[in-house]
Amino acid sequence: MGLFLDYDAQTIHDEIIGYLQKDAGEVLPEGDERRIFAESFTAYMLAVLADVDDVAKQKMLRYARGEALDALGEMYGCTRIEGAEATCTLRFAIAEALSYDVTVPAGTTASTPDGFAFATNADATIPAGTLYVDVAATAEDVGSEYNGLVAGSVTVIRSALAFLAMVTNIDATSGGTNGEPDDEEGNELFRERIKLMQNAVNTAGTESSYKAFARAADENVVDVCVPNLDEAYTVYVYVVKAGGNLFSADELAVIQAACDAPDVRPLGDLVEVRNATRDPYAIDVSYTCAADDETAVVAAIEGEGGAIEQYLEWQDETISRDIQPQKLMALMFAAGAETVTVTAPVAAAVSDGHVAKCTARTVAHTAV
């Protein structure tokens, strides 16, 4: 069943066979070549109708994908967030001090043993009488998979520079982001920003407009809160990262600039972008489960993506969401727990501009 066209398979099949038998003046048996052709034609018609219905749906934000979604976003000046390359500082060294300077040219490449490569951003010089130079470098590709390579991970010199004896990164790699990919997950994030941006075309300082521009400034923004604090001409924009984590000063500055732009901020308003204030809480729960299902239930509750992590994502990533232990209980019961005892957290209100943040976790179970 389509949204714009009714292409129920059985209905169309029966209509085509019915018309054919009426024109033929006889009932066509299953093996009749005319009936076989009609049934093949039915499949073709269904495919055409489905394609037509899908093309029509691409004009609607709810269903659009790929380039159609990009085109809808362009109507509101909303484009996909592009990914960024991770960065680090590479130290290039020579075997022994020389009486002359040695230049390490821009673009010199080094990688981890498994192929995560970084190229230097500028020419660097190992001065005469010294053994090494430190230079900023950028990953060859965008993506968060280049993040978190600890100091000492980048050890392979890939450029053909015979005078270099060794290389290493002296700090952990960071700053890589994936952007918004053309897949279902990326589409949903992009789609939500387009919805917000539809309101952002009004520069009267609406809540939705500030949310839209804040989220567009940094893909790591998972929630934005713009509370009405009754402070004349002052707008506070609170942001939070995944897991209830906070943005650095530099990251906040980028979001501040996006929300403070002349074509965003109404004349006379003071806009302040801030990290949400974290309200710490602890999780202390115990539960029972059937002995026969122990392994599966423990994984469903305590494992990756399990009930505990689902609760943390739900609770810690929404600003001003009250702490609700009953949500944790519901998730644990749904994962297979037979009984659940929640000692902590206890129900508590979370103020505007604040976000709950789990700082300790104790989970115990008994198989019965």
C-alpha positions as CSV (number, residue, x, y, z in Angstrom):
1,M,0.0,0.0,0.0
2,G,1.5,3.3,-1.1
3,L,1.1,6.8,0.3
4,F,0.0,8.4,-2.9
5,L,-0.9,5.4,-5.0
6,D,-2.9,2.3,-4.1
7,Y,-0.9,-0.6,-5.5
8,D,-2.1,-3.5,-3.5
9,A,-0.6,-6.5,-5.3
10,Q,-3.6,-8.9,-5.1
11,T,-6.0,-6.2,-6.2
12,I,-4.0,-5.2,-9.3
13,H,-3.4,-8.9,-10.1
14,D,-7.1,-9.7,-10.0
15,E,-8.0,-6.6,-12.0
16,I,-5.5,-7.4,-14.8
17,I,-6.5,-11.1,-15.0
18,G,-10.2,-10.1,-14.9
19,Y,-9.8,-7.7,-17.8
20,L,-7.9,-10.2,-19.8
21,Q,-10.4,-13.0,-19.3
22,K,-13.2,-10.7,-20.1
23,D,-11.6,-9.7,-23.4
24,A,-10.7,-13.3,-24.2
25,G,-14.2,-14.5,-23.4
26,E,-13.0,-17.4,-21.4
27,V,-11.3,-18.4,-18.1
28,L,-7.6,-18.7,-18.5
29,P,-6.0,-21.6,-16.7
30,E,-2.8,-21.3,-14.8
31,G,-0.6,-22.7,-17.6
32,D,-2.1,-20.5,-20.3
33,E,0.6,-18.4,-21.9
34,R,-1.6,-15.3,-21.9
35,R,-2.2,-15.6,-18.2
36,I,1.6,-16.1,-17.7
37,F,2.2,-12.9,-19.6
38,A,-0.4,-11.0,-17.6
39,E,1.1,-12.2,-14.3
40,S,4.5,-11.0,-15.4
41,F,3.0,-7.7,-16.5
42,T,1.4,-7.4,-13.0
43,A,4.8,-7.6,-11.4
44,Y,6.1,-4.9,-13.7
45,M,3.2,-2.7,-13.0
46,L,3.6,-3.0,-9.3
47,A,7.3,-2.0,-9.6
48,V,6.4,1.0,-11.7
49,L,3.7,2.1,-9.3
50,A,6.0,1.7,-6.3
51,D,8.6,3.8,-8.0
52,V,6.1,6.5,-8.8
53,D,4.9,6.5,-5.2
54,D,8.4,6.7,-3.9
55,V,9.3,9.6,-6.2
56,A,6.3,11.5,-4.9
57,K,7.3,10.7,-1.3
58,Q,10.8,12.2,-1.9
59,K,9.2,15.6,-2.0
60,M,8.2,15.2,1.7
61,L,10.7,15.7,4.5
62,R,9.5,12.7,6.4
63,Y,10.4,10.3,3.5
64,A,13.1,12.1,1.5
65,R,16.6,10.6,1.4
66,G,19.9,11.1,-0.3
67,E,20.0,13.9,-2.8
68,A,16.3,14.6,-2.4
69,L,16.9,15.2,1.3
70,D,19.8,17.5,0.4
71,A,17.6,19.5,-1.9
72,L,14.9,20.0,0.8
73,G,17.6,21.1,3.2
74,E,19.0,23.6,0.7
75,M,15.6,25.4,0.7
76,Y,16.3,26.4,4.2
77,G,20.0,26.9,3.9
78,C,20.6,23.6,5.7
79,T,23.4,21.4,4.4
80,R,25.0,18.2,5.7
81,I,27.7,18.7,8.3
82,E,31.0,17.6,6.7
83,G,33.4,15.4,8.5
84,A,36.7,16.6,9.9
85,E,40.2,15.1,10.0
86,A,41.9,14.2,13.2
87,T,45.1,15.9,14.1
88,C,48.2,15.3,16.1
89,T,51.8,16.4,16.6
90,L,54.4,14.2,14.9
91,R,58.1,14.2,16.0
92,F,60.6,13.4,13.2
93,A,64.1,12.5,14.2
94,I,67.4,11.8,12.6
95,A,70.0,9.3,13.7
96,E,72.7,11.8,14.7
97,A,73.1,15.5,14.9
98,L,74.3,17.2,11.7
99,S,76.2,20.5,11.0
100,Y,73.4,21.8,8.8
101,D,69.6,22.2,8.9
102,V,67.4,19.3,7.7
103,T,64.0,20.1,6.2
104,V,61.0,17.9,6.6
105,P,58.7,19.0,3.8
106,A,55.0,19.7,4.1
107,G,53.0,16.6,3.2
108,T,55.5,14.2,4.7
109,T,53.4,11.1,5.7
110,A,53.6,8.8,8.6
111,S,51.1,6.1,9.8
112,T,50.3,3.5,12.3
113,P,51.4,-0.1,11.5
114,D,47.8,-0.8,10.5
115,G,47.6,2.1,8.1
116,F,46.1,5.2,9.8
117,A,48.1,7.9,8.0
118,F,48.8,11.5,8.9
119,A,50.5,14.2,6.7
120,T,52.4,17.2,8.0
121,N,50.7,20.6,7.6
122,A,53.8,22.7,6.8
123,D,57.6,22.5,6.2
124,A,59.5,21.8,9.4
125,T,63.2,22.2,10.1
126,I,65.5,20.0,12.3
127,P,68.1,22.7,13.2
128,A,71.8,21.9,12.9
129,G,73.1,20.2,16.0
130,T,69.7,18.8,17.0
131,L,68.0,15.5,16.5
132,Y,64.3,16.1,16.0
133,V,61.5,18.5,15.2
134,D,57.8,18.5,16.2
135,V,55.2,19.4,13.5
136,A,51.4,19.5,13.3
137,A,49.9,16.8,11.1
138,T,46.4,16.0,9.8
139,A,44.8,12.6,9.0
140,E,44.6,11.7,5.4
141,D,40.8,11.0,5.7
142,V,37.9,12.4,7.7
143,G,36.4,10.3,10.4
144,S,36.3,9.6,14.1
145,E,38.2,6.3,13.6
146,Y,41.4,8.3,13.5
147,N,40.8,9.6,17.0
148,G,42.2,8.1,20.2
149,L,45.5,6.8,18.8
150,V,47.7,7.2,21.9
151,A,51.1,8.8,21.8
152,G,53.6,6.5,20.2
153,S,51.1,4.8,17.8
154,V,52.2,6.5,14.6
155,T,55.6,5.0,13.9
156,V,55.9,4.2,10.2
157,I,57.5,6.7,7.8
158,R,55.7,6.4,4.5
159,S,57.4,9.2,2.6
160,A,60.7,8.5,0.8
161,L,63.0,10.5,3.0
162,A,66.2,8.5,3.7
163,F,67.6,10.9,6.3
164,L,64.7,10.4,8.7
165,A,65.4,7.7,11.3
166,M,62.1,7.6,13.2
167,V,58.8,9.2,13.7
168,T,56.2,9.1,16.5
169,N,53.1,11.1,17.5
170,I,53.8,12.8,20.9
171,D,50.1,13.3,21.7
172,A,46.9,11.4,21.2
173,T,45.1,12.0,17.9
174,S,41.8,13.9,18.2
175,G,39.3,16.1,16.4
176,G,38.1,13.6,13.7
177,T,34.4,13.6,13.0
178,N,32.3,11.6,10.6
179,G,29.8,14.2,9.5
180,E,26.3,13.3,8.5
181,P,26.5,10.2,6.1
182,D,23.9,9.3,3.5
183,D,22.5,6.4,5.5
184,E,19.5,6.0,7.8
185,E,21.2,7.2,10.9
186,G,22.7,10.2,9.2
187,N,19.5,11.0,7.4
188,E,17.6,11.1,10.7
189,L,20.0,13.6,12.2
190,F,20.0,15.8,9.1
191,R,16.2,15.5,8.8
192,E,15.8,16.8,12.4
193,R,18.0,19.8,11.7
194,I,16.0,20.6,8.6
195,K,12.8,20.6,10.7
196,L,14.4,23.0,13.2
197,M,15.8,25.2,10.4
198,Q,12.3,25.7,9.0
199,N,11.7,27.8,12.0
200,A,15.1,29.3,12.0
201,V,14.3,31.4,8.9
202,N,12.6,33.7,11.4
203,T,15.4,35.8,13.0
204,A,13.2,37.0,15.8
205,G,15.2,34.8,18.2
206,T,12.9,31.7,18.4
207,E,13.8,28.8,20.5
208,S,13.8,26.5,17.4
209,S,16.2,28.9,15.5
210,Y,18.8,28.9,18.2
211,K,18.5,25.1,18.5
212,A,19.0,24.7,14.8
213,F,22.0,26.9,14.5
214,A,23.7,25.4,17.6
215,R,23.2,21.8,16.3
216,A,24.5,22.9,12.8
217,A,27.6,24.3,14.4
218,D,28.9,21.0,15.8
219,E,27.7,17.5,15.0
220,N,28.6,16.5,18.6
221,V,25.7,18.5,20.0
222,V,23.1,15.9,21.1
223,D,20.7,18.3,22.9
224,V,20.1,22.1,23.1
225,C,18.1,23.9,25.7
226,V,17.0,27.5,25.4
227,P,15.0,28.2,28.5
228,N,12.8,31.2,29.1
229,L,14.5,32.7,32.1
230,D,12.7,36.1,32.0
231,E,15.9,38.0,31.6
232,A,15.3,40.8,29.2
233,Y,17.4,40.7,26.1
234,T,19.6,37.8,27.3
235,V,19.3,34.4,25.7
236,Y,21.1,31.4,27.2
237,V,21.8,28.5,24.9
238,Y,22.8,25.3,26.8
239,V,24.4,22.4,25.0
240,V,25.6,18.9,25.8
241,K,27.5,16.1,24.2
242,A,26.7,12.4,24.1
243,G,26.9,10.8,27.5
244,G,26.3,14.1,29.2
245,N,29.9,15.2,28.4
246,L,30.9,18.9,28.0
247,F,32.4,20.9,25.2
248,S,35.8,22.6,25.4
249,A,36.1,26.3,25.4
250,D,37.2,26.3,21.8
251,E,34.2,24.1,20.8
252,L,31.8,26.4,22.7
253,A,33.3,29.4,20.9
254,V,32.4,27.9,17.5
255,I,28.8,27.3,18.6
256,Q,28.7,30.8,20.1
257,A,29.8,32.3,16.8
258,A,27.0,30.4,15.0
259,C,24.3,31.5,17.4
260,D,25.7,35.1,17.6
261,A,25.9,35.8,13.8
262,P,24.2,39.0,12.7
263,D,21.7,37.1,10.6
264,V,20.7,34.9,13.5
265,R,20.7,37.1,16.6
266,P,18.1,39.8,16.9
267,L,19.6,43.3,17.2
268,G,20.0,44.1,20.9
269,D,20.0,40.6,22.2
270,L,22.8,39.1,24.3
271,V,23.4,35.4,23.4
272,E,25.5,33.2,25.7
273,V,26.3,29.6,24.8
274,R,27.1,27.5,27.8
275,N,27.7,23.9,28.7
276,A,24.8,22.4,30.6
277,T,25.5,22.2,34.3
278,R,25.8,18.5,35.3
279,D,23.9,17.2,38.2
280,P,25.7,14.0,39.3
281,Y,23.8,10.9,40.3
282,A,24.7,7.2,40.9
283,I,23.2,4.0,39.7
284,D,22.9,1.2,42.3
285,V,20.6,-1.6,41.2
286,S,20.2,-5.3,41.8
287,Y,18.0,-7.7,39.9
288,T,17.1,-11.4,39.6
289,C,16.7,-13.5,36.5
290,A,16.0,-17.1,35.6
291,A,19.1,-19.3,35.9
292,D,18.4,-20.8,32.5
293,D,18.5,-17.4,30.9
294,E,21.2,-15.8,33.0
295,T,23.8,-15.3,30.3
296,A,21.4,-13.7,27.9
297,V,19.7,-11.5,30.5
298,V,22.9,-10.2,31.9
299,A,24.1,-9.3,28.5
300,A,20.8,-7.6,27.7
301,I,21.0,-5.6,30.9
302,E,24.7,-4.9,31.5
303,G,26.2,-5.5,28.1
304,E,26.9,-3.0,25.3
305,G,23.7,-1.4,24.2
306,G,21.9,-3.1,27.1
307,A,19.3,-1.6,29.5
308,I,21.8,0.2,31.6
309,E,23.4,2.0,28.6
310,Q,20.0,2.7,27.1
311,Y,19.0,4.4,30.3
312,L,22.2,6.4,30.4
313,E,21.7,7.6,26.9
314,W,18.0,8.5,27.6
315,Q,18.8,10.2,31.0
316,D,22.2,11.9,30.4
317,E,21.7,13.3,26.9
318,T,18.6,15.4,27.4
319,I,19.0,18.8,29.2
320,S,16.4,19.5,31.9
321,R,15.1,15.9,32.0
322,D,14.2,14.9,35.6
323,I,16.0,11.9,37.0
324,Q,13.5,9.1,36.7
325,P,14.5,5.7,38.2
326,Q,11.2,4.1,37.0
327,K,12.6,4.4,33.4
328,L,15.6,2.3,34.4
329,M,13.3,-0.3,36.0
330,A,11.2,-0.5,32.9
331,L,14.2,-1.1,30.6
332,M,15.6,-3.8,32.9
333,F,12.2,-5.6,33.1
334,A,12.0,-5.4,29.3
335,A,15.5,-6.9,29.0
336,G,14.4,-10.0,31.0
337,A,14.8,-9.2,34.7
338,E,12.3,-10.9,37.0
339,T,12.7,-8.5,39.9
340,V,14.4,-5.2,40.1
341,T,15.6,-3.2,43.1
342,V,16.7,0.4,42.5
343,T,18.6,1.8,45.5
344,A,19.8,4.7,43.3
345,P,19.1,7.0,41.6
346,V,16.1,8.4,43.4
347,A,13.6,10.6,41.6
348,A,14.8,14.2,41.4
349,A,14.0,17.4,39.5
350,V,16.6,18.7,37.0
351,S,16.5,22.5,36.5
352,D,16.6,24.3,33.2
353,G,20.1,24.4,31.8
354,H,21.1,21.3,33.8
355,V,21.6,17.7,32.7
356,A,21.8,14.6,34.8
357,K,25.2,12.8,34.7
358,C,25.9,9.3,36.0
359,T,29.2,9.3,37.9
360,A,29.1,5.9,39.5
361,R,27.5,2.6,38.7
362,T,26.9,-0.6,40.8
363,V,24.9,-3.4,39.2
364,A,24.4,-6.9,40.8
365,H,22.3,-9.8,39.9
366,T,21.2,-13.2,41.2
367,A,20.1,-16.1,39.1
368,V,17.2,-18.0,40.6
